[in-house]
């Protein structure tokens, strides 16, 4: 039966779309995602201007915080050492290891070497991007983790957010990622790397069927379907024309994917009960399609009212791979903002549903909200980045959460706090960029400003440090921060010493602190910094402090 279905795949898809031809093509599309529909859009800057107009949101540097000119706050938070001790005690009480085993534990974006219990020097050196944005790096990362092949990591900037190391471009003049060395042999292009990993490490969980087998033929067909789905996603995402037609063509591709997932009832994956290289090929783009099409087109791929139940079951099964994909997966917000600089722009269609989804993903209240993302004294209660947060599995969330396990807000807050406490000085300096000088060299990625300058004498640094300690203290509390708490006070005329200076010892200006916390909030990346459940807690608690200044 399976052989019949595999041989019928191209014609079955063709019958579903007689006027457009088959979705399964003989040749895969070009490996790197590139927009081909940009001629009338005015480029990346025009796209960002259009988005800000839809959201009525200004850049961080021009956010209206005039209502905080005379506001200060007192440093009432514990020290970092005290917070660290509380975090460790909470970890112990909840059975969370005090230190993360980066070499042998679950996948972790911070790991620079993965051993999986071995002692020999890894044969593999994997070059991937710093921020975990690159979809082709994600494919290879997942393959290494699923096969449990020991490897070392060297992180390289993507050009949209930084410069490449000269040592890397000396090896790879194009600078393209991913790149791998196996026993010193250099490999480029994700398809070639994936094939080499299967050939060189046959004893590590094979992820492809043997060549010439019926299953391998079906896997080859599925690879072509993945490229067809990718092409239709890209065409719609980067186009501002023929929105209905583009949507219909993408839905047609999803229908074909749904049909293929339904063929094998033995499991939720493309080839049955376990992950194969086919699932790994589909994962980065189904992940990014779900995020980007919700944000830019108001379209839900996953959790779409049961239209594609097998696709939903696949998303859920992948999300529950606790040692691998669950630690690699990003969130909608990160992808909505990391894709435009990689593709040259994405085109919002501007309809009402798109604006609602965009605002929810961005943590902006709703249609008609002021759009100030935390500097509004009367925040919209429906803001997805405000406390109290809706449950992760609330059916009204635009971003579904499939697990693993049930939501544990206490552990999510602990993860967020521990991430800040463990790197407190660097996090405070990074946040203080929000009231520092812009970078000397612009980059395309709005989530990144690698050359931004923070003056060591900037009086905002102690204020940001104090605010972050208070945020972490609230994260570590039994129930998190309580909404509506007043943090700021209005300075008297006798005590003012300028909006950027402390009003008195232990008193710090609110305006620059709010701008710095907003800068940090908007740049919390998943999975680079923490998981999605922890990120939403940190974003909401940063907003809690900002709102408390304005209360």
C-alpha positions as CSV (number, residue, x, y, z in Angstrom):
1,X,0.0,0.0,0.0
2,X,2.8,2.4,0.8
3,X,4.5,1.8,-2.5
4,X,1.3,2.6,-4.3
5,X,0.9,5.9,-2.5
6,X,4.5,6.9,-3.2
7,X,4.3,6.3,-6.9
8,X,1.0,8.2,-7.0
9,X,2.3,11.3,-5.1
10,X,3.1,13.6,-8.1
11,X,-0.1,12.7,-10.0
12,X,-2.2,13.0,-6.8
13,X,-0.9,16.5,-6.2
14,X,-1.4,17.3,-9.9
15,X,-5.0,16.2,-9.7
16,X,-5.6,18.6,-6.8
17,X,-4.3,21.5,-8.9
18,X,-4.9,20.8,-12.6
19,X,-4.5,24.5,-13.7
20,X,-1.2,25.0,-11.9
21,X,0.7,21.8,-12.4
22,X,2.2,19.6,-9.9
23,X,3.7,20.9,-6.6
24,X,6.4,18.2,-6.7
25,X,9.2,19.3,-9.0
26,X,12.1,17.3,-10.3
27,X,14.7,19.9,-9.1
28,X,14.9,21.5,-5.7
29,X,14.7,25.2,-5.4
30,X,17.9,27.2,-4.7
31,X,19.1,26.5,-1.2
32,X,19.3,30.0,0.2
33,X,15.9,31.8,0.8
34,X,15.8,34.9,-1.3
35,X,12.9,37.2,-2.1
36,X,12.1,37.6,-5.8
37,X,9.1,39.8,-5.5
38,X,10.4,43.2,-4.4
39,X,10.3,45.4,-7.4
40,X,7.3,47.6,-6.5
41,X,7.6,47.4,-2.7
42,X,10.3,50.1,-2.2
43,X,12.6,47.7,-0.4
44,X,13.3,46.9,3.3
45,X,12.9,50.5,4.6
46,X,9.5,50.9,3.0
47,X,8.4,47.6,4.4
48,X,9.4,48.7,8.0
49,X,7.7,52.1,7.5
50,X,4.5,50.4,6.4
51,X,4.6,48.1,9.5
52,X,5.1,51.0,11.9
53,X,2.2,52.8,10.2
54,X,0.0,49.7,10.7
55,X,1.0,49.4,14.3
56,X,1.4,53.1,15.1
57,X,4.6,52.1,16.8
58,X,7.7,54.2,16.7
59,X,11.3,53.1,16.9
60,X,12.7,52.6,20.5
61,X,14.7,55.8,20.1
62,X,11.7,58.0,19.4
63,X,9.2,56.3,21.9
64,X,7.3,58.9,23.7
65,X,8.3,58.8,27.4
66,X,7.8,62.4,28.2
67,X,5.4,61.4,31.0
68,X,8.5,60.0,32.8
69,X,10.6,63.1,32.8
70,X,10.1,63.8,36.5
71,X,9.7,60.2,37.6
72,X,12.3,58.4,39.7
73,X,12.5,55.1,41.5
74,X,14.3,53.8,44.6
75,X,16.7,50.9,44.6
76,X,14.9,48.4,46.9
77,X,16.0,45.2,45.2
78,X,18.3,42.5,46.6
79,X,21.9,42.2,45.3
80,X,22.8,39.9,42.5
81,X,24.5,37.6,44.9
82,X,21.3,37.4,47.0
83,X,19.2,36.8,43.9
84,X,21.6,34.1,42.8
85,X,21.2,32.4,46.1
86,X,17.4,32.5,45.9
87,X,17.5,31.2,42.3
88,X,19.7,28.3,43.4
89,X,17.4,27.4,46.3
90,X,14.4,27.4,44.0
91,X,16.2,25.2,41.5
92,X,17.0,22.7,44.3
93,X,13.5,22.7,45.6
94,X,12.1,22.1,42.1
95,X,14.6,19.5,41.1
96,X,16.3,21.7,38.5
97,X,20.1,21.1,38.2
98,X,22.2,24.0,39.5
99,X,24.3,23.9,36.4
100,X,23.3,23.0,32.8
101,X,25.2,20.1,31.2
102,X,25.9,21.8,27.9
103,X,28.0,18.9,26.6
104,X,25.8,15.9,27.4
105,X,22.3,17.2,28.3
106,X,19.5,18.3,26.0
107,X,20.3,20.5,23.0
108,X,21.3,24.0,24.0
109,X,22.0,27.1,21.8
110,X,24.8,28.1,24.2
111,X,26.7,24.8,23.8
112,X,30.1,25.1,22.1
113,X,30.8,21.3,22.3
114,X,28.5,18.4,22.4
115,X,29.8,15.0,23.5
116,X,26.8,12.8,24.3
117,X,28.7,10.9,26.9
118,X,31.8,10.3,24.8
119,X,35.4,11.2,25.7
120,X,37.1,11.3,22.2
121,X,37.6,14.6,20.4
122,X,34.6,15.2,18.1
123,X,35.3,14.7,14.4
124,X,32.8,17.4,13.5
125,X,33.2,21.2,13.6
126,X,29.9,22.9,12.9
127,X,29.8,26.6,11.8
128,X,26.4,28.1,12.5
129,X,24.9,31.6,13.1
130,X,25.2,33.3,16.5
131,X,21.5,34.2,16.8
132,X,20.0,30.8,15.7
133,X,18.1,32.6,12.9
134,X,19.4,30.6,9.9
135,X,16.9,27.9,8.8
136,X,19.6,25.8,7.0
137,X,21.8,25.8,10.1
138,X,18.8,24.7,12.1
139,X,18.4,21.6,9.8
140,X,22.0,20.5,10.4
141,X,21.8,21.3,14.1
142,X,18.7,19.1,14.4
143,X,20.3,16.3,12.5
144,X,23.4,16.3,14.7
145,X,21.2,16.2,17.8
146,X,18.9,13.5,16.6
147,X,21.8,11.3,15.5
148,X,23.8,12.3,18.7
149,X,27.0,12.9,16.7
150,X,29.6,14.6,18.9
151,X,30.5,18.0,17.5
152,X,32.1,21.4,18.2
153,X,30.4,24.7,17.4
154,X,31.9,27.9,16.0
155,X,29.4,30.7,15.8
156,X,29.5,33.1,12.9
157,X,27.5,36.3,12.4
158,X,25.0,36.6,9.6
159,X,25.7,39.6,7.5
160,X,22.4,41.2,8.4
161,X,23.5,41.6,12.0
162,X,27.3,41.7,12.0
163,X,30.7,41.0,10.3
164,X,32.1,37.6,9.4
165,X,35.3,36.5,11.0
166,X,38.2,36.7,8.6
167,X,39.3,33.3,9.6
168,X,35.9,32.0,8.4
169,X,35.8,33.9,5.1
170,X,39.4,32.7,4.4
171,X,37.9,29.2,4.4
172,X,34.5,30.1,2.8
173,X,34.8,33.3,0.7
174,X,31.1,33.4,0.1
175,X,30.5,33.6,3.9
176,X,27.4,31.4,3.5
177,X,26.2,29.2,6.3
178,X,26.0,26.4,7.4
179,X,29.5,25.0,7.0
180,X,31.0,21.9,8.4
181,X,34.4,20.2,8.8
182,X,34.4,16.4,9.2
183,X,37.9,15.1,10.0
184,X,39.1,18.4,8.6
185,X,37.3,18.1,5.3
186,X,35.3,21.3,4.5
187,X,31.7,21.0,3.4
188,X,29.2,23.7,2.4
189,X,25.5,23.7,1.5
190,X,23.1,22.1,3.9
191,X,22.0,19.3,1.5
192,X,25.7,18.2,1.0
193,X,26.4,18.4,4.7
194,X,23.2,16.3,5.6
195,X,24.2,13.6,3.1
196,X,27.8,13.5,4.4
197,X,26.5,13.1,8.0
198,X,24.4,10.1,7.0
199,X,27.3,8.5,5.1
200,X,30.1,9.2,7.6
201,X,28.1,8.2,10.7
202,X,25.9,5.2,9.8
203,X,26.0,3.8,13.3
204,X,24.2,7.0,14.6
205,X,20.5,6.5,14.1
206,X,20.0,6.5,10.3
207,X,17.6,9.2,9.2
208,X,17.2,8.1,5.6
209,X,15.9,4.8,4.1
210,X,18.4,2.8,2.1
211,X,19.0,4.0,-1.5
212,X,16.8,2.2,-4.0
213,X,14.1,1.3,-1.5
214,X,10.5,2.2,-1.9
215,X,10.6,4.3,1.2
216,X,13.7,6.2,-0.1
217,X,11.8,7.0,-3.3
218,X,8.9,8.4,-1.3
219,X,11.4,10.4,0.8
220,X,12.9,11.9,-2.4
221,X,9.4,12.9,-3.5
222,X,8.7,14.4,-0.1
223,X,11.9,16.5,-0.4
224,X,10.6,17.9,-3.6
225,X,7.3,18.7,-1.9
226,X,9.1,20.5,0.8
227,X,10.8,22.7,-1.8
228,X,7.5,23.4,-3.5
229,X,5.9,24.4,-0.1
230,X,9.0,26.6,0.5
231,X,8.5,28.3,-2.8
232,X,4.9,29.1,-2.4
233,X,5.5,30.4,1.2
234,X,8.2,32.7,0.0
235,X,6.1,34.0,-3.0
236,X,3.3,34.9,-0.7
237,X,5.3,36.3,2.2
238,X,7.4,38.6,0.0
239,X,4.6,39.8,-2.3
240,X,2.2,42.7,-1.9
241,X,0.2,41.6,-5.0
242,X,-2.5,39.0,-5.6
243,X,-2.9,38.2,-2.0
244,X,-5.9,35.9,-2.4
245,X,-4.3,34.0,-5.2
246,X,-1.0,33.6,-3.3
247,X,-3.0,32.4,-0.2
248,X,-4.8,29.8,-2.3
249,X,-1.6,28.5,-3.8
250,X,-0.1,28.1,-0.4
251,X,-3.2,26.4,1.0
252,X,-3.0,24.0,-1.9
253,X,0.6,23.1,-0.9
254,X,-0.5,22.6,2.7
255,X,-3.3,20.4,1.5
256,X,-0.6,18.2,-0.2
257,X,1.5,18.1,3.0
258,X,-1.6,17.2,5.0
259,X,-2.3,14.3,2.6
260,X,1.2,13.0,2.8
261,X,1.2,13.1,6.6
262,X,-2.1,11.2,6.6
263,X,-0.7,8.3,4.5
264,X,1.0,6.5,7.3
265,X,-1.2,5.9,10.4
266,X,1.6,4.4,12.5
267,X,2.8,7.8,13.7
268,X,2.6,11.6,13.4
269,X,5.7,12.0,11.3
270,X,6.1,11.9,7.5
271,X,7.4,8.4,7.6
272,X,5.4,7.0,10.5
273,X,6.4,6.6,14.1
274,X,9.8,8.4,14.3
275,X,11.6,11.4,12.9
276,X,13.5,11.1,9.7
277,X,15.5,13.6,7.6
278,X,12.3,14.5,5.9
279,X,10.8,15.9,9.1
280,X,14.1,17.8,9.7
281,X,13.9,19.3,6.2
282,X,10.3,20.5,6.7
283,X,10.8,21.8,10.3
284,X,12.6,25.1,9.8
285,X,10.2,26.3,7.1
286,X,6.9,25.1,8.6
287,X,8.1,26.8,11.8
288,X,8.9,30.0,10.0
289,X,5.8,29.9,7.8
290,X,3.5,29.6,10.8
291,X,5.1,32.7,12.5
292,X,5.5,34.9,9.4
293,X,2.2,34.2,7.8
294,X,0.3,35.0,11.0
295,X,2.3,38.2,11.4
296,X,2.3,39.5,7.9
297,X,-0.8,37.9,6.3
298,X,-3.2,37.2,9.3
299,X,-3.1,33.5,8.4
300,X,-2.8,30.6,10.8
301,X,-0.9,27.5,9.6
302,X,-1.0,25.6,12.9
303,X,-4.1,25.5,15.1
304,X,-6.2,26.6,12.2
305,X,-9.5,25.3,13.5
306,X,-8.7,21.7,12.6
307,X,-8.4,22.3,8.8
308,X,-5.0,20.5,8.8
309,X,-5.2,18.0,11.7
310,X,-2.2,15.9,10.6
311,X,-0.1,19.0,10.3
312,X,-1.1,20.0,13.9
313,X,-0.3,16.5,15.1
314,X,3.1,16.8,13.5
315,X,3.8,20.2,15.1
316,X,2.8,18.8,18.5
317,X,5.0,15.7,18.1
318,X,8.0,17.8,17.1
319,X,7.5,20.2,20.0
320,X,7.5,17.3,22.4
321,X,10.9,16.1,21.4
322,X,12.3,17.3,24.7
323,X,16.0,16.7,24.2
324,X,16.2,18.0,20.6
325,X,13.7,20.2,18.8
326,X,12.0,21.6,22.0
327,X,15.3,23.3,22.8
328,X,16.0,24.5,19.3
329,X,12.5,25.9,18.3
330,X,12.1,29.7,18.1
331,X,8.9,31.8,18.7
332,X,6.7,33.8,16.5
333,X,8.1,37.2,17.6
334,X,11.7,36.3,16.9
335,X,10.9,34.9,13.4
336,X,8.6,37.8,12.5
337,X,11.6,40.2,13.0
338,X,14.5,38.0,12.0
339,X,13.1,37.1,8.5
340,X,12.8,40.5,6.9
341,X,16.6,41.3,7.0
342,X,17.4,37.8,5.7
343,X,14.9,38.0,2.8
344,X,15.1,41.7,2.0
345,X,11.6,42.3,3.5
346,X,8.2,40.7,4.1
347,X,5.0,42.3,2.9
348,X,2.0,42.7,5.3
349,X,-1.3,42.6,3.6
350,X,-2.8,45.1,6.1
351,X,-6.2,43.4,6.6
352,X,-7.9,43.5,10.0
353,X,-6.9,40.0,11.0
354,X,-3.3,40.6,10.1
355,X,-3.1,43.7,12.3
356,X,-4.7,41.8,15.2
357,X,-2.2,39.0,14.9
358,X,0.7,41.4,14.4
359,X,-0.2,43.3,17.5
360,X,-0.5,40.2,19.6
361,X,2.8,38.8,18.5
362,X,4.5,42.2,19.1
363,X,3.0,42.6,22.6
364,X,1.0,45.6,21.5
365,X,-2.5,45.9,23.0
366,X,-5.0,45.8,20.2
367,X,-6.4,47.8,17.4
368,X,-6.7,51.3,18.7
369,X,-4.0,50.9,21.4
370,X,-1.4,53.7,21.5
371,X,1.2,51.2,20.5
372,X,3.8,52.3,23.0
373,X,4.6,48.8,24.2
374,X,4.8,49.5,27.8
375,X,5.0,53.3,28.2
376,X,1.2,53.8,28.3
377,X,-0.1,54.6,31.8
378,X,-3.4,52.8,30.9
379,X,-2.3,49.7,29.1
380,X,-4.7,47.6,27.1
381,X,-5.6,44.6,29.3
382,X,-5.5,42.3,26.2
383,X,-1.8,43.0,25.6
384,X,-0.1,39.7,25.3
385,X,3.1,41.0,27.0
386,X,1.2,42.3,30.1
387,X,0.6,40.6,33.4
388,X,-1.4,38.5,34.1
389,X,-0.4,36.4,31.1
390,X,-3.0,34.1,29.5
391,X,-2.2,30.4,29.8
392,X,0.1,29.1,27.1
393,X,-2.5,26.7,25.9
394,X,-5.3,29.3,25.8
395,X,-7.1,28.6,22.5
396,X,-7.3,32.4,21.7
397,X,-3.5,32.7,21.5
398,X,-2.3,33.2,17.9
399,X,0.8,31.2,18.7
400,X,-0.1,27.7,19.8
401,X,1.9,26.0,22.4
402,X,2.1,22.2,22.0
403,X,4.3,21.5,25.0
404,X,6.4,19.6,26.1
405,X,4.4,18.9,29.2
406,X,2.0,21.3,30.9
407,X,2.8,24.9,31.6
408,X,4.7,25.6,34.7
409,X,4.9,29.4,35.2
410,X,7.1,29.1,38.3
411,X,9.8,27.2,36.4
412,X,9.4,29.6,33.4
413,X,10.0,32.6,35.6
414,X,12.9,30.8,37.2
415,X,14.5,30.1,33.8
416,X,14.1,33.8,32.8
417,X,15.5,35.1,36.1
418,X,18.5,32.7,36.0
419,X,19.3,33.7,32.5
420,X,19.6,37.4,33.6
421,X,21.3,36.7,36.9
422,X,23.9,34.5,35.3
423,X,25.0,37.2,33.0
424,X,23.9,40.3,34.9
425,X,26.6,42.8,34.0
426,X,26.5,42.1,30.3
427,X,22.6,42.2,30.2
428,X,22.6,45.5,32.0
429,X,25.1,47.0,29.5
430,X,23.2,45.6,26.6
431,X,19.9,47.1,27.9
432,X,21.6,50.5,28.5
433,X,22.0,50.7,24.7
434,X,18.4,51.9,24.8
435,X,19.5,55.3,26.1
436,X,23.0,55.2,24.5
437,X,24.3,56.0,21.1
438,X,23.3,54.1,18.0
439,X,25.8,51.9,16.3
440,X,28.4,53.4,14.0
441,X,27.5,51.1,11.2
442,X,23.8,50.3,10.4
443,X,22.6,46.7,10.0
444,X,19.5,45.4,8.4
445,X,18.2,43.5,11.5
446,X,16.1,45.7,13.8
447,X,16.7,43.1,16.6
448,X,20.5,43.8,16.5
449,X,22.8,46.8,16.8
450,X,26.2,45.2,17.2
451,X,28.2,48.5,17.2
452,X,26.0,50.4,19.7
453,X,28.0,52.4,22.3
454,X,27.3,52.5,26.0
455,X,29.4,55.1,27.9
456,X,31.0,53.6,31.0
457,X,30.1,56.8,32.8
458,X,26.5,56.7,31.7
459,X,24.5,57.4,34.9
460,X,21.7,55.1,33.4
461,X,23.8,52.0,34.0
462,X,23.3,51.8,37.8
463,X,19.6,52.6,37.2
464,X,19.3,49.8,34.7
465,X,21.1,47.4,37.0
466,X,18.7,48.3,39.9
467,X,15.7,47.9,37.7
468,X,16.8,44.5,36.4
469,X,17.5,43.3,40.0
470,X,13.9,44.3,40.9
471,X,12.5,42.5,37.8
472,X,14.4,39.3,38.7
473,X,13.2,39.5,42.3
474,X,9.6,39.6,41.1
475,X,10.3,36.7,38.7
476,X,11.6,34.7,41.6
477,X,8.6,35.5,43.8
478,X,6.0,32.8,44.5
479,X,3.5,34.2,42.0
480,X,5.5,36.6,40.0
481,X,4.9,40.4,39.9
482,X,1.5,41.7,40.9
483,X,0.0,43.9,38.2
484,X,-0.7,47.6,39.0
485,X,2.1,48.1,41.5
486,X,3.5,51.6,41.5
487,X,7.2,51.6,41.1
488,X,8.0,55.3,40.2
489,X,7.6,58.5,42.2
490,X,7.4,62.1,41.0
491,X,10.5,64.2,41.9
492,X,10.1,67.3,43.9
493,X,11.6,70.5,42.4
494,X,14.2,70.5,45.2
495,X,15.4,67.0,44.5
496,X,15.6,67.0,40.7
497,X,19.1,66.8,39.3
498,X,18.3,66.2,35.6
499,X,16.4,63.4,33.9
500,X,19.5,61.3,33.3
501,X,21.0,61.5,36.8
502,X,20.0,60.0,40.1
503,X,17.8,62.2,42.1
504,X,19.5,61.1,45.3
505,X,21.6,58.2,46.5
506,X,19.6,55.1,45.6
507,X,17.2,57.1,43.6
508,X,17.2,56.6,39.8
509,X,15.6,58.5,36.9
510,X,12.7,56.6,35.3
511,X,12.8,57.9,31.7
512,X,16.1,56.4,30.6
513,X,15.5,53.2,32.6
514,X,12.2,52.7,30.8
515,X,13.8,53.1,27.4
516,X,16.6,50.7,28.4
517,X,14.2,48.0,29.6
518,X,12.1,48.4,26.5
519,X,15.2,48.0,24.3
520,X,16.0,44.7,26.1
521,X,12.4,43.5,26.1
522,X,12.2,43.8,22.3
523,X,15.5,41.9,21.8
524,X,14.9,38.8,23.9
525,X,15.5,36.1,21.4
526,X,14.2,32.5,21.3
527,X,16.0,30.1,21.5
528,X,19.2,32.1,21.7
529,X,18.5,33.6,25.2
530,X,15.8,31.3,26.6
531,X,12.8,29.2,25.7
532,X,9.5,30.8,24.6
533,X,7.7,30.2,27.9
534,X,10.5,32.0,29.8
535,X,10.8,34.7,27.2
536,X,7.1,35.7,27.5
537,X,7.6,35.9,31.3
538,X,10.6,38.1,31.0
539,X,9.0,40.4,28.5
540,X,5.9,40.8,30.6
541,X,7.9,41.5,33.8
542,X,10.0,44.1,32.0
543,X,6.7,45.7,31.0
544,X,5.5,45.5,34.6
545,X,8.4,47.6,35.7
546,X,8.0,50.1,32.9
547,X,4.2,50.4,33.6
548,X,5.0,50.7,37.3
549,X,7.1,53.8,36.6
550,X,4.2,55.4,34.8
551,X,1.5,54.4,37.2
